[in-house]
């Protein structure tokens, strides 16, 4: 049982380290490249930005 707790704690610690502790979001909705695909094309369907 102690070994299981050790492994769970280790996995949890590694997950926290991998995530960096803070969310990665764009600085603002108007930042360059926001709302585009990884190829730079405008997003389509449910992923497109709402019209202003």
Residue pairs with C-beta under 8 A, 6 or more apart in sequence:
26 34
28 34
29 35
29 49
33 40
34 49
35 42
35 43
35 48
35 49
36 42
36 43
37 43
42 48
43 49
